[in-house]
Amino acid sequence: MKNIFSAAIIASAALVSCGTVQSVIQNTFPYTANVLVSTGVPANKEVSSTATATNVQTWFGGNNNAQIKDVRIADAKISVVSPTGGNLSSLKSVKVYISSTGTNERLVASRSDISTNSSSLNLDLNNAGFLDEVVKSTGVTVRTVYELKNQTTSDMNLKVALNFSSVPVR
């Protein structure tokens, strides 16, 4: 009797841990977009850059029937890709919007009054609502609106990394 009880406890623990790992893997997914800040961009003026988001569309294929729901922004980060050793000190503010074919643009993250010499920065999240319709549609785009404190001395490539969380449809 003890062996059966012990086996049941071990099996239950294994199933719960596998389910937890599977849940974490399946319910967090990234989007990334690249932004080019050219040397000709003037300071103290908002500039917009739009890029097609990559990664998730290959997983879901723009499938409105993807088995996820309650999609929210979980993390947003901007970082310098080049020049090597570059930092975000020239940025004054940044706003990140997402949209897709047939959906309205939604603000998902932003940061104002940026004062850092770091090469990366976490953005403040805007969790005003669910993003299911946008994420599960085709042609997801990320529009980054930024303002510089001063002009850059060389072109700067930035990466915007957005992570979304969801709940599986049961």
Secondary structure, 3 states (H helix, E strand, C coil): CHHHHHHHHHHHHHHHHHHHHHHHHHCEEEEEEEEEECCCCCCCCCEEEEEECEEHHHHHCCCCCCCEEEEEEEEEEEEEEECCCCCCCCEEEEEEEEECCCCCCEEEEEECCCCCCCCEEECEECCCCCCHHHHCCCCCEEEEEEEECCCCCCCEEEEEEEEEEEEECC
